[in-house]
Amino acid sequence: WIFNSTRLELDHKNENKNRVAILAELDKEKRKLLMQNQSSTNHPGASIALARSPLNKDFRDHAEQQHIAAQQKAALQHAHAHSSGYFITQDSAFGNLILPVLPRLEAE
């Protein structure tokens, strides 16, 4: 039992080391891409200013909305193809892309 416990601790330590290494590699790649982006523009620092501008935020928001719309469309098509129910796209407090439409039945 002690051997298994020690082995699990080592596995967790290795997982954490791997995660840290992956995050470090991603950070390094991000910095490299930012440097390439800066050197490719005629105005050094333009990409930094652009990254902070409201225009860039609006662009990112628009791109995100298009991505969500594409996901909603795909989810809606899949639901209609594989279900006899009816679904609509609707913003959801729970992050659902589509919602089922349930008919209201009057009590007899």
C-alpha positions in Angstrom: 0.0 0.0 0.0 2.8 2.4 0.8 4.5 1.5 -2.5 1.3 2.4 -4.4 1.0 5.6 -2.5 4.5 6.6 -3.2 4.0 5.7 -6.9 0.9 7.9 -7.1 2.8 10.8 -5.5 5.6 10.4 -8.1 3.0 10.2 -10.9 1.4 13.5 -9.7 4.8 15.2 -9.5 5.7 14.0 -13.0 2.3 15.3 -14.3 2.9 18.7 -12.7 6.4 18.9 -14.2 4.9 18.0 -17.6 2.3 20.7 -17.2 4.8 23.3 -16.2 7.0 22.3 -19.2 4.1 22.5 -21.6 3.1 25.9 -20.2 6.7 27.2 -20.5 6.9 26.0 -24.1 3.5 27.7 -24.9 4.7 30.9 -23.3 8.0 30.7 -25.3 6.1 30.1 -28.5 3.7 33.0 -27.8 6.7 35.4 -27.2 8.3 34.2 -30.4 5.1 34.9 -32.4 4.8 38.3 -30.8 8.4 39.1 -31.7 7.8 37.9 -35.3 4.6 40.0 -35.5 6.5 43.1 -34.3 9.4 42.6 -36.7 7.0 42.1 -39.6 5.3 45.5 -39.2 6.8 48.7 -40.3 6.1 50.3 -37.0 7.7 48.5 -34.0 5.3 48.4 -31.1 2.2 48.7 -33.4 1.1 45.2 -32.6 1.3 45.9 -28.8 -0.8 49.0 -29.3 -3.2 47.1 -31.5 -3.5 44.3 -28.9 -4.7 46.9 -26.4 -7.0 48.8 -28.7 -10.8 48.6 -28.4 -10.9 47.9 -32.2 -9.0 44.7 -31.7 -11.3 43.7 -28.9 -14.3 44.3 -31.1 -12.7 42.2 -33.8 -12.0 39.3 -31.4 -15.6 39.6 -30.1 -17.0 39.5 -33.6 -14.8 36.5 -34.5 -15.9 34.7 -31.3 -19.5 35.4 -32.2 -19.0 34.0 -35.7 -17.4 30.9 -34.1 -20.3 30.4 -31.7 -22.8 30.9 -34.6 -21.1 28.2 -36.6 -21.1 25.9 -33.5 -24.8 26.7 -33.0 -25.6 26.0 -36.6 -23.7 22.6 -36.5 -25.4 21.7 -33.2 -28.8 22.6 -34.6 -28.3 20.6 -37.8 -27.1 17.6 -35.8 -30.0 17.8 -33.4 -32.6 18.1 -36.2 -31.0 15.2 -38.1 -30.8 12.8 -35.1 -33.9 13.8 -33.1 -37.6 14.0 -33.7 -37.8 17.1 -31.5 -37.5 20.7 -32.4 -34.6 22.9 -31.3 -33.8 26.6 -31.5 -30.6 28.6 -31.0 -30.9 30.8 -27.9 -28.4 32.3 -25.5 -28.4 30.2 -22.4 -27.3 31.1 -18.9 -25.8 27.6 -18.8 -23.8 27.8 -22.0 -26.1 25.6 -24.1 -25.8 26.3 -27.8 -29.3 25.1 -28.6 -32.5 24.6 -26.6 -35.3 22.1 -27.1 -38.7 23.6 -27.8 -41.4 21.8 -25.8 -45.0 22.2 -26.7 -47.5 23.5 -24.1 -50.3 21.1 -23.5 -53.4 22.4 -22.0 -54.8 20.5 -19.0 -58.0 18.7 -19.8 
